[in-house]
Amino acid sequence: MTEKVDVYNWDPHKDVCYKLYIEERKSLEEIMQYMRDTANFTPSKRAFQTQFKRWGFPSKRKPAFRDEDLVDRVKELWEANYSQRNMLAILHEEGHDIKERELMRLRAKNRWLMRIPNGAKQTPAEEEEARFEAQLLAAAQNEESLEEQAPPPAVEEPPEEFVQQQRERLERLQAISDERWRAKKRRRRTKGYAGLPADPAGLPPRFPSETTLEESREILSLSTKQYRALRDQFQAICQEEQIMQKTVAGAEKWQAVKDRLVQENPLLQAAFYTDPSNRQSKELALDVICTDVTKRIRTMGRRLTILESKNILGLNPEQSRQIRSGFYNILDSEHYTSKLEMGPDKWQEFKDRWITETPLLQQILAPGSADPDHEKKKAALELLCRDVMKRVRDDRAKKKGTFRKKATESPARTLEAVDTIQAAEAVQAAQAVEAAPQAPPSNAYEPSLPANPFGDVSAAIQNNDLSDLQIDPNLLQVADNLGSHPVSTMTPVYVRPHAKSTMYNNTKMWLGSLSGRTVQELHAMLSIKYPDAKVARIDGVEKDAGGNDISYLIEEDDELDAYLEHVQGRKATFVVLLTKE
């Protein structure tokens, strides 16, 4: 058998290759191109690799686990609850030369996992992320594929004594509900809620505030898409006129902005002028929608998230897992399915027991009211408790085989639930946080991805006593459906001011979300963040192969849509040029 002979003379090129590969850290492809252009030297990539090995060239990169600075930085980011994607982006910005797979190997080696291991209590969206990360970590460690979990054990049925207590509580709630209905002190229920039946079908609103968003949409004969566009249009008008609340604006100005909306919207012109019938009902319907839009404006960006809660409490991922597991075990040993079902006293009893059994929580809450962040910590703790309660409920549904098998909501009613809950309930979550003095904003977590805007809907309500419900209870029930919905219609976006901005040019990058793909909505979002500035230019950006920004001017809706389609699956980032009004 004839041995293959290397026809290339490598020796004259050794010094050049060393300089390019080791000193200048060029890639093999760049070296091959250089040698081809300057010396007409054209071996294959494999030949270069083999020859470099023969010459004993050292590796040009230090293994990640041997770079102490890099290891320490990754640990810091992990303790600050950064995701794999954001860790990688920050490390690259700081000049660390590390690839995604190396980062996964490093985290796997040190057990720096962002999610709870298999069998943990997670929301559906988090479960999907956890499975993805676990598979990547396993692949990076050359481990075998994750084994499927054993079938869950049969769910334990509650004892008869518990069932009887709940039956008696339900009867008391029904009596209270009936009395408040007769006294006109509660809203009508269009569907069953928390075990209580719906009110008789076909009952009209008894007073204007009972008109729901869905009824308003139907009165104005708007499709779901038209309804969304109408809300976006009125939001932009309110931002332009600096209107945040109906009562603050005053009757005259409020009527003026509604009249302007009608004049600028052909669908409303047709509804009010082409077909003038039922004008009073249409005016009421429009007022209901417009009022809800202002609620949304006031609560945009104020809702507390799970990530923010962990940061307020100073918990790293491992500590968060430990304390959540403790509360999960307490709730799992009981048979309640919601806070409303158990009542506020029992809920507080479980929380107190949890704190008593958890030294870390005692340490966090030890300063009490002397701590300026005490109210924020209480709100953060409440949100974590609600999230654990939801996970307990979801796990039980999985054991019963009923998970996500709830009755399907119509798109319009789901839309109504989103709008109303997001506006009305998020206020309560924000109030608890804002009650304490606000600390200066920290940039430690700004690169993190935005949370699912609907993921914490059920966790935002601070008081679930039936007598204090301020919105239609049927909408609260839909919140559970939204919380487990696998896909959000919101588009997460990053925003940062342009370096040449004359205002807010020292502001850090921040996160927002778009419900539609209109430039009008984008401008409305920016005007909330930068109330005293004029947005002179918006560019969508992405990175090229060399890490440089490629800009796309965004002026029209189709340009915005094209950009978001182009970066789908990656970070959508807008750079905005801000000038004085």
MIDREN-312812 format. One line per field, with one value per residue (C-alpha): x, y, z. Coordinates in steps of 0.2 Angstrom, whole numbers, padded with zeros to 4 digits. Each point is the difference from the previous one (the first is absolute). Layout:
N
x	c(X	...)
y	c(Y	...)
z	c(Z	...)
//
This chain:
581
x	c(0000	0007	0002	-0007	0013	-0002	0004	0001	0016	-0006	0017	0001	-0017	0002	0004	-0014	-0013	0006	-0002	-0017	-0007	0007	0005	-0014	-0013	-0006	-0012	0006	-0012	0009	0017	-0004	-0006	0015	0012	-0010	0001	0018	0009	-0011	0000	-0016	0000	-0017	-0006	0003	0018	0003	-0007	0011	0016	-0004	-0001	0017	0008	-0006	-0009	-0008	-0019	-0004	-0014	0001	-0014	-0014	0001	0018	-0003	-0003	-0007	-0012	-0006	-0003	-0009	-0012	-0003	-0005	-0012	-0008	-0002	-0009	-0012	0006	-0005	0012	-0003	0002	0016	0008	-0005	0007	0016	0003	-0003	0013	0013	0000	0003	-0012	-0013	-0017	0005	0015	-0011	-0012	0014	0006	-0017	-0003	0017	-0004	-0019	-0005	-0017	-0013	-0015	-0006	0006	-0013	-0015	0000	-0015	0000	-0012	-0003	0011	0014	-0001	0003	0015	0006	-0001	0010	0014	0001	0002	0013	0010	-0002	0007	0014	0005	-0001	-0013	-0014	-0017	-0011	-0011	-0018	-0008	-0010	-0019	-0006	-0008	-0018	-0007	-0005	-0018	-0004	-0008	-0018	0002	0009	-0013	-0014	0009	0002	-0018	-0005	0011	-0007	-0017	0005	0008	-0016	-0011	0012	-0001	-0019	-0001	0012	-0009	-0017	0009	0008	0017	0008	0002	-0009	0008	-0001	0008	0003	0014	0009	-0014	-0014	-0012	-0003	-0014	-0015	0004	-0005	0000	0005	0012	-0010	0012	0013	0015	-0006	0002	0014	0014	-0007	-0018	0007	0010	-0016	-0011	0013	0000	0019	0010	0015	0012	-0010	-0002	0019	0003	-0012	0008	0017	-0007	-0007	0015	0010	-0012	0001	0019	-0001	-0012	0009	-0016	0003	-0017	-0018	-0004	0016	-0002	-0018	-0016	0003	0018	-0006	-0014	0011	0013	-0015	-0007	0017	0001	-0017	0005	0016	-0007	-0011	-0008	-0005	-0007	-0010	-0007	-0004	-0006	-0004	-0010	-0006	-0011	0004	0012	-0001	0006	0013	0007	0000	0009	0013	0002	0003	0014	0008	0000	0008	0014	0005	0001	0012	0010	0002	0005	0012	0017	-0005	-0005	0011	0008	0007	0017	-0002	-0007	0015	0012	-0010	0002	0018	-0002	0012	-0008	0005	-0007	-0016	-0002	0002	-0013	-0012	0001	-0004	-0016	-0004	0001	-0012	-0013	0002	-0004	-0016	-0015	-0003	0001	0000	0002	-0018	-0006	0010	-0004	0012	0002	0006	0011	0009	0001	0010	0011	0004	0004	0011	0010	0002	0007	0012	0015	0004	-0017	0002	0016	-0007	-0015	0009	0002	-0019	-0008	0017	0006	-0005	-0003	-0011	-0016	0009	0006	-0017	-0007	0014	-0003	-0019	0004	0011	-0013	-0014	0012	0003	-0019	-0002	0013	-0008	-0016	0007	0009	-0016	-0008	0014	-0003	-0018	0003	-0010	0014	-0004	-0017	-0010	-0014	0006	-0003	-0005	0014	-0011	-0003	0018	0005	-0012	0008	0017	-0004	-0010	0011	0016	-0007	-0010	0010	0018	-0004	-0002	0017	0008	-0008	0008	0017	-0002	-0006	0019	0013	0007	0018	0010	-0002	0014	0007	0004	-0014	-0004	0006	-0011	-0014	-0018	-0011	-0016	-0012	-0014	0009	-0002	-0018	-0007	0014	-0003	-0016	0004	-0017	-0012	-0013	-0017	-0007	0014	0001	0000	-0001	-0011	0004	-0002	0015	0011	-0004	0006	0016	0004	-0002	0011	0014	0002	-0002	0016	0002	-0001	-0006	0012	0017	0014	0012	0015	0002	0014	0003	0012	0017	-0005	-0016	-0001	-0011	0001	0017	0006	-0015	0004	-0008	-0017	-0013	-0018	-0013	-0011	-0018	-0001	0012	-0004	0012	-0014	0001	0019	-0001	-0012	0011	0015	-0010	-0004	0019	0006	-0015	0010	0009	-0005	0004	0009	0006	-0003	0012	-0001	0017	0009	0018	0010	0013	0013	-0011	-0004	-0017	-0011	-0014	-0017	-0010	-0017	-0013	-0015	-0010	0006	0018	-0002	-0009	0014	0013	-0008	-0002	0018	0006	-0013	0008	0013	0001	-0010	0009	-0005	0012	-0010	0006	-0007	-0001	-0009	-0018)
y	c(0000	0017	0013	0017	0013	0018	0010	0017	0008	0006	0006	0017	0004	-0005	0017	0009	-0013	0001	0019	-0001	-0014	0003	0018	0008	-0014	-0001	-0014	-0015	0007	0017	-0008	-0010	0015	0010	-0014	-0002	0018	0004	-0017	-0009	-0014	-0010	-0015	-0005	0005	-0018	0001	0017	-0008	-0015	0010	0012	-0016	-0006	0016	0000	0016	0004	0002	0018	0000	-0004	-0012	0009	-0010	0005	0019	0005	0017	-0007	-0014	0014	0011	-0015	-0004	0018	0001	-0017	0006	0016	-0011	0003	-0012	-0010	0012	0016	-0007	-0003	0017	0009	-0011	0005	0018	-0001	-0007	-0018	-0013	-0014	-0009	-0006	-0018	0004	0011	-0015	-0012	0012	0002	-0018	-0004	0012	-0005	0018	-0004	0014	-0012	-0013	-0017	-0013	-0003	0019	0011	0011	0010	-0008	0014	-0003	-0019	0002	0011	-0012	-0015	0010	0005	-0017	-0008	0012	-0003	-0018	0000	0012	-0013	-0014	-0008	-0012	0007	0005	-0014	0002	0002	-0014	0002	0012	-0008	0000	0016	-0002	0004	0012	-0007	0001	0013	0012	-0002	0004	0015	0006	-0003	0010	0014	0000	0002	0015	0008	-0003	0008	0015	0001	-0001	0014	0011	-0003	0005	0016	0003	0000	-0013	-0002	-0013	-0017	-0005	-0017	-0011	0006	-0009	-0012	0013	-0001	0013	0012	-0003	0001	0015	0013	0017	0012	0008	0015	0007	-0007	-0018	0001	-0011	0002	-0014	0008	0016	-0007	-0009	0016	0009	-0015	-0001	-0015	-0005	0008	0016	0000	-0001	0013	0012	-0002	0003	0016	0007	-0004	0010	0015	-0001	0000	0015	0009	-0006	-0008	-0014	-0001	0005	0009	0010	0006	0007	-0003	0013	-0006	-0018	0003	0009	-0014	-0013	0012	0001	-0019	-0001	0013	-0009	-0018	-0005	-0014	0011	0013	-0014	-0006	0017	0010	-0012	-0011	0012	-0013	-0004	0015	0000	-0018	0003	0015	-0011	-0014	0012	0008	-0017	-0005	0017	0000	-0017	0006	0013	-0013	-0010	0016	0003	-0018	-0003	-0005	0000	-0018	-0010	-0016	-0016	0006	0017	-0009	-0011	0015	0011	-0015	-0002	-0018	-0010	-0014	-0013	0009	0004	-0019	-0004	0012	-0003	-0019	0003	0009	-0012	-0014	0009	0003	-0017	-0008	0009	-0001	0017	0006	0019	0014	0005	-0018	0000	0017	0014	-0007	-0017	0007	0011	-0015	-0010	0015	0003	-0019	0001	0015	-0009	-0015	0009	0009	0009	0009	0004	0008	0010	0006	0003	0019	0001	0017	0009	-0007	0013	-0014	-0010	0003	-0004	-0017	-0004	0003	-0011	-0014	0001	-0002	-0015	-0008	0002	-0007	-0015	-0002	-0001	-0013	-0011	0002	-0004	-0015	-0007	0003	-0010	-0014	0000	0001	0016	0012	0013	-0008	0015	0006	0011	0018	0010	0011	0015	-0005	-0005	0017	0009	-0010	0005	0019	0001	-0011	0008	0017	-0002	-0014	0006	0016	-0009	-0009	0016	0009	-0011	0003	0018	0002	0000	0013	-0004	-0005	0007	-0012	-0013	-0005	-0017	-0009	0011	-0013	-0013	-0005	0007	-0012	-0006	0015	-0012	-0013	0009	0006	-0012	0005	0019	0001	0005	-0003	-0014	0002	-0002	0016	0011	-0006	0016	-0009	-0013	-0016	-0010	0010	-0006	-0018	0003	0005	-0018	-0005	0014	-0004	-0018	0006	-0006	0015	0018	0012	0014	0003	0004	0014	0008	0019	0012	0018	0005	0007	0016	0003	0017	-0007	-0016	-0005	-0007	-0012	-0018	-0013	-0005	-0013	0002	-0009	0003	-0008	0005	0004	0019	0015	0009	-0012	0000	0019	-0001	-0012	0012	0015	-0008	-0004	0017	0012	0016	-0005	0000	-0016	0006	-0017	-0018	-0014	-0018	-0008	-0017	-0006	-0005	-0014	0012	0006	0017	0008	-0001	0013	0000	0016	-0002	0012	-0010	-0015	-0011	0004	-0004	-0017	-0004	0003	-0010	-0014	0001	-0002	-0012	-0012	0013	0016	0014	0016	0018	0015	0016	0018	0011	0019	0014	0003)
z	c(0000	-0005	0014	-0004	-0002	0006	-0015	0009	0007	0017	0008	-0009	0007	0018	0008	-0010	0006	0018	-0001	-0008	0011	0017	0001	-0011	0005	-0018	-0005	-0011	-0014	0001	0000	-0015	-0009	0004	-0005	-0016	-0004	0004	-0003	-0012	0014	0000	0012	0007	0017	0006	-0006	0009	0016	-0001	-0004	0015	0011	-0007	0003	0018	-0001	0017	0001	-0003	0013	0018	0005	0009	0016	0002	-0002	0018	-0005	-0012	0012	0014	-0012	-0006	0018	0004	-0015	0005	0018	-0008	-0009	-0018	-0013	-0011	-0015	0010	0009	-0017	-0006	0015	0000	-0018	0003	0014	-0011	0005	-0014	0004	-0011	0005	0002	0010	0012	0001	0005	0013	0008	-0001	0008	0015	0000	-0003	-0006	-0003	0002	0012	-0005	-0006	0010	0006	0001	-0015	-0011	-0017	-0009	0013	-0002	-0019	0004	0013	-0012	-0013	0012	0008	-0017	-0005	0016	-0002	-0017	0005	0013	-0012	0011	-0005	-0005	0014	0006	-0001	0017	0008	-0001	0013	0015	0002	0008	0018	0002	0014	0016	0003	0014	-0012	-0013	0013	0006	-0018	-0003	0015	-0005	-0018	0007	0010	-0015	-0010	0014	0000	-0019	-0001	0013	-0009	-0016	0008	0007	-0017	0008	-0012	-0018	-0010	-0003	-0018	0004	0015	0011	0015	0002	-0001	-0015	-0013	0001	-0010	-0019	-0010	0014	-0006	0009	0014	0000	-0012	0010	-0003	-0019	-0004	-0014	-0010	0001	-0005	-0015	-0006	0002	-0011	-0013	0001	-0004	0011	-0012	-0001	0019	0002	-0013	0009	0017	-0008	-0008	0016	0010	-0013	0002	0019	0000	-0012	0011	0016	0007	0013	0008	-0004	0016	0000	-0018	0004	-0009	-0014	-0005	0002	-0012	-0012	-0002	-0003	-0013	-0008	0000	-0009	-0013	-0004	0000	-0015	0009	0014	-0012	-0008	0017	0006	-0016	-0013	0012	0014	0008	0018	0002	0019	0001	-0013	0010	0016	-0009	-0007	0018	0007	-0012	0001	0019	0000	-0012	0012	0014	-0012	-0002	0019	0003	-0015	0007	0018	0002	0012	-0008	0007	-0004	0008	0016	0001	-0002	0013	0013	-0005	-0005	-0012	-0010	0013	0014	-0009	-0004	0018	0007	-0013	0003	0018	-0004	-0013	0012	0012	-0013	-0007	0017	0000	-0013	-0004	-0019	0002	0013	-0003	0005	0016	0005	0006	0018	-0006	-0013	0013	0011	-0013	-0004	0019	0002	-0016	0007	0017	-0008	-0012	0009	-0016	-0001	0018	-0003	-0015	0009	0017	-0001	-0001	-0003	0003	-0017	-0013	-0012	0011	-0009	-0017	0008	0006	-0017	-0008	0013	-0004	-0019	0003	0011	-0013	-0014	0011	0003	-0019	-0002	0013	-0009	-0017	0007	0007	-0016	-0009	0012	-0004	-0018	-0001	-0003	-0013	-0004	0006	-0011	-0014	0000	-0015	-0006	0004	0018	0002	-0007	0013	0014	-0005	-0001	0016	0011	-0007	0004	0016	0009	-0004	0009	0017	-0003	-0004	0015	0013	-0008	-0002	0018	0006	-0005	-0017	0000	-0015	-0015	-0002	-0016	0006	-0008	-0015	-0013	0006	-0012	0003	0009	-0008	0003	0004	0010	0017	-0003	0014	0011	-0001	0011	0018	0007	-0005	0013	-0009	0008	-0007	-0018	-0011	-0017	-0008	0009	-0017	-0006	0014	-0004	-0018	0008	0005	-0019	-0005	0013	-0008	-0018	-0009	-0012	0003	-0013	0006	-0008	0012	-0006	0007	-0001	0002	-0004	-0014	0005	-0009	0010	0009	0013	0011	-0009	0017	0001	0000	-0011	0005	-0004	-0007	-0009	-0015	-0002	-0018	-0014	-0002	0000	0009	0015	0000	0001	0014	0010	-0002	0005	0017	0003	-0007	0004	-0003	-0016	-0018	-0010	-0015	-0007	0003	-0006	0001	0002	-0001	0001	-0015	0000	0006	0015	-0008	0000	-0016	0001	-0008	0000	0007	-0006	-0006	0006	-0014	0004	0018	-0004	-0012	0013	0013	-0012	-0005	0018	0006	0012	0004	0010	-0007	0004	-0003	0000	0002	-0003	0013	-0001	0010	-0004)
//
